[in-house]
């Protein structure tokens, strides 16, 4: 449920669509790494969104 809420928040705030199977989990992990300090503040980070939204085949979330 936390992941789904995160995905919905990202889409609302940025218009970036993430699926709950691939890109949503990867982006969630990236944000977690930044929050935990494992990625230094001010670092340049590239998140490559490949456009794969296969996780939306199941609209149950």
N, CA, C and O of each residue as an XYZ file, in Angstrom:
244
protein
N       0.826     -1.194      0.000
C       0.000      0.000      0.000
C       0.873      1.262      0.000
O       0.533      2.254     -0.645
N       1.984      1.221      0.717
C       2.879      2.381      0.759
C       3.432      2.703     -0.631
O       3.543      3.870     -1.007
N       3.774      1.669     -1.382
C       4.287      1.871     -2.737
C       3.232      2.512     -3.630
O       3.537      3.428     -4.393
N       2.015      2.045     -3.541
C       0.927      2.588     -4.373
C       0.695      4.056     -4.043
O       0.522      4.878     -4.943
N       0.691      4.385     -2.763
C       0.518      5.784     -2.356
C       1.666      6.643     -2.873
O       1.453      7.775     -3.305
N       2.881      6.106     -2.828
C       4.049      6.819     -3.345
C       3.893      7.075     -4.844
O       4.122      8.190     -5.312
N       3.507      6.052     -5.590
C       3.327      6.177     -7.038
C       2.272      7.234     -7.354
O       2.459      8.044     -8.263
N       1.185      7.231     -6.624
C       0.123      8.210     -6.850
C       0.599      9.622     -6.524
O       0.263     10.568     -7.237
N       1.375      9.771     -5.458
C       1.911     11.078     -5.080
C       2.868     11.604     -6.147
O       2.803     12.775     -6.519
N       3.750     10.746     -6.635
C       4.695     11.150     -7.683
C       3.937     11.609     -8.922
O       4.276     12.633     -9.515
N       2.919     10.862     -9.313
C       2.160     11.247    -10.505
C       1.425     12.565    -10.292
O       1.386     13.405    -11.191
N       0.845     12.750     -9.119
C       0.128     13.988     -8.820
C       1.063     15.191     -8.845
O       0.720     16.240     -9.390
N       2.245     15.037     -8.254
C       3.163     16.168     -8.122
C       4.025     16.416     -9.355
O       4.462     17.545     -9.579
N       4.277     15.383    -10.161
C       5.228     15.540    -11.268
C       4.678     15.145    -12.630
O       5.308     15.411    -13.653
N       3.520     14.517    -12.652
C       2.929     13.965    -13.874
C       3.790     12.841    -14.465
O       3.687     12.531    -15.652
N       4.632     12.239    -13.632
C       5.470     11.114    -14.035
C       4.735      9.824    -13.703
O       4.427      9.564    -12.540
N       4.457      9.027    -14.707
C       3.738      7.774    -14.495
C       4.728      6.657    -14.190
O       5.676      6.423    -14.939
N       4.490      5.980    -13.088
C       5.309      4.847    -12.672
C       4.397      3.647    -12.501
O       3.265      3.788    -12.039
N       4.875      2.475    -12.867
C       4.056      1.281    -12.665
C       4.490      0.601    -11.367
O       5.625      0.787    -10.928
N       3.607     -0.183    -10.747
C       3.904     -0.784     -9.444
C       4.809     -2.010     -9.508
O       5.166     -2.560     -8.466
N       5.185     -2.449    -10.702
C       5.994     -3.659    -10.830
C       7.467     -3.321    -11.040
O       8.332     -3.939    -10.419
N       7.764     -2.364    -11.892
C       9.154     -2.065    -12.242
C       9.563     -0.647    -11.838
O      10.268     -0.458    -10.847
N       9.116      0.345    -12.608
C       9.608      1.705    -12.401
C       9.217      2.285    -11.052
O       9.976      3.056    -10.465
N       8.051      1.925    -10.560
C       7.628      2.429     -9.252
C       8.547      1.956     -8.141
O       8.938      2.738     -7.275
N       8.888      0.685     -8.164
C       9.789      0.129     -7.146
C      11.186      0.731     -7.262
O      11.818      1.045     -6.253
N      11.662      0.889     -8.487
C      13.004      1.441     -8.689
C      13.075      2.895     -8.233
O      14.039      3.293     -7.577
N      12.069      3.685     -8.571
C      12.068      5.095     -8.182
C      11.887      5.231     -6.673
O      12.498      6.100     -6.050
N      11.062      4.390     -6.093
C      10.869      4.374     -4.638
C      12.202      4.087     -3.944
O      12.547      4.745     -2.962
N      12.943      3.112     -4.451
C      14.249      2.765     -3.874
C      15.235      3.917     -4.026
O      16.014      4.187     -3.111
N      15.214      4.596     -5.160
C      16.096      5.736     -5.376
C      15.803      6.846     -4.372
O      16.725      7.404     -3.777
N      14.543      7.166     -4.185
C      14.167      8.198     -3.217
C      14.578      7.777     -1.811
O      15.042      8.603     -1.026
N      14.412      6.504     -1.494
C      14.821      5.990     -0.183
C      16.329      6.148      0.021
O      16.769      6.528      1.106
N      17.113      5.862     -0.999
C      18.568      6.035     -0.911
C      18.939      7.497     -0.672
O      19.867      7.790      0.082
N      18.223      8.400     -1.306
C      18.494      9.824     -1.105
C      18.114     10.256      0.308
O      18.862     10.980      0.965
N      16.949      9.809      0.770
C      16.496     10.168      2.119
C      17.424      9.624      3.196
O      17.637     10.275      4.219
N      17.974      8.444      2.975
C      18.829      7.803      3.979
C      20.250      8.358      3.974
O      21.043      8.031      4.857
N      20.577      9.185      3.000
C      21.907      9.759      2.927
C      22.915      8.892      2.200
O      24.093      9.240      2.128
N      22.472      7.778      1.665
C      23.388      6.906      0.923
C      23.767      7.516     -0.422
O      24.768      7.133     -1.026
N      22.972      8.454     -0.880
C      23.331      9.283     -2.028
C      23.503     10.686     -1.470
O      22.570     11.253     -0.901
N      24.686     11.240     -1.633
C      24.996     12.542     -1.050
C      24.097     13.635     -1.597
O      23.787     13.666     -2.788
N      23.682     14.534     -0.708
C      22.879     15.680     -1.105
C      23.667     16.496     -2.125
O      24.859     16.745     -1.942
N      23.015     16.901     -3.173
C      23.666     17.663     -4.224
C      24.275     16.808     -5.322
O      24.766     17.332     -6.322
N      24.244     15.498     -5.141
C      24.763     14.601     -6.174
C      23.878     14.661     -7.410
O      22.674     14.897     -7.320
N      24.486     14.447     -8.540
C      23.719     14.357     -9.777
C      23.293     12.908     -9.946
O      24.118     11.996     -9.897
N      22.013     12.709    -10.143
C      21.458     11.363    -10.264
C      20.647     11.293    -11.553
O      19.887     12.207    -11.873
N      20.816     10.221    -12.273
C      20.031      9.989    -13.483
C      19.145      8.775    -13.250
O      19.636      7.688    -12.945
N      17.842      8.963    -13.396
C      16.902      7.851    -13.341
C      16.371      7.674    -14.754
O      15.680      8.548    -15.276
N      16.685      6.566    -15.360
C      16.262      6.304    -16.730
C      14.913      5.585    -16.709
O      14.822      4.402    -16.381
N      13.880      6.328    -17.065
C      12.533      5.760    -17.140
C      12.369      5.210    -18.552
O      12.275      5.973    -19.513
N      12.335      3.908    -18.671
C      12.304      3.270    -19.986
C      10.924      3.274    -20.627
O      10.756      2.806    -21.753
N       9.947      3.795    -19.916
C       8.613      3.883    -20.479
C       7.796      2.620    -20.321
O       6.623      2.583    -20.694
N       8.397      1.596    -19.776
C       7.682      0.339    -19.599
C       6.621      0.452    -18.522
O       6.937      0.591    -17.341
N       5.400      0.393    -18.919
C       4.297      0.488    -17.959
C       3.513     -0.816    -17.939
O       2.287     -0.812    -17.823
N       4.230     -1.934    -18.053
C       3.588     -3.242    -18.099
C       2.772     -3.523    -16.844
O       1.790     -4.264    -16.898
N       3.160     -2.950    -15.737
C       2.453     -3.194    -14.490
C       1.033     -2.676    -14.485
O       0.248     -3.027    -13.604
N       0.688     -1.840    -15.465
C      -0.669     -1.314    -15.528
C      -1.641     -2.273    -16.195
O      -2.830     -1.974    -16.308
N      -1.150     -3.414    -16.633
C      -2.066     -4.410    -17.204
C      -3.082     -4.849    -16.165
O      -4.225     -5.165    -16.493
N      -2.655     -4.866    -14.913
C      -3.552     -5.217    -13.818
C      -3.891     -3.934    -13.076
O      -3.078     -3.441    -12.294
N      -5.052     -3.397    -13.305
C      -5.463     -2.119    -12.727
C      -6.034     -2.273    -11.317
O      -6.805     -1.423    -10.871
N      -5.667     -3.341    -10.612
C      -6.264     -3.599     -9.303
C      -5.789     -2.650     -8.221
O      -6.368     -2.627     -7.135
N      -4.749     -1.863     -8.482
C      -4.294     -0.942     -7.453
C      -4.989      0.350     -7.650
O      -4.764      1.294     -6.892
